[in-house]
Amino acid sequence: MESGKYDRYMVDGLEIYVYKGAVVKNALRITLANYLFFKEIEVAGIQMI
């Protein structure tokens, strides 16, 4: 991964990389969800270009 293309954040012990060209609306929210046997990462507040 080219670190020059991403901003790195530490949140609750997790390393989060966000593309520098991403447009964040108000706040970026990342949620971990469990649905029976499936695990899912939900991302809200970001616009993909």
N, C-alpha and C positions, 0 to 999 in steps of 0.2 A: 504494500500500500504506500503510495506517495504521500508523505505527511504534509507536503506543501499544499495539497488540494483540500485538506480537511482541517476543521477546528476540533480539538480534543477537549472533552470535559470529563471530570470525575463526578459521578452522582451516586451516592449511597454505595460506594465500593465498585461501581460499574464504570468501565471506560466507554464513553459515547463519542463517536466520530460523526460530525455533521459536515457535509459538503459545503465548501465556502461559497458556492454560487446559489445555495438554497435560499429561498425566500421564506422567512419565518413570520407568521401572522400572530401578533400578540405574544404568545408563549408556545414553546415546543413541549408537547406532552407525550411521554413514552410509557406505556402500560404493559405489564406482563399479565396474561390471562391464561387460565386453565379451563378447558372444555373437555370433560371426561378424560380421554386418553391423549388429547392434543394440547400442545402449548402454543401460544400465539403472542406475538409482539404487535401491539397496536400503536400507531404513530398518528398524532393529530397536531394541527397547527403549522404544517409545512406545505409549501407549494412546490411540486416537482416541475422543473423546466424541461 
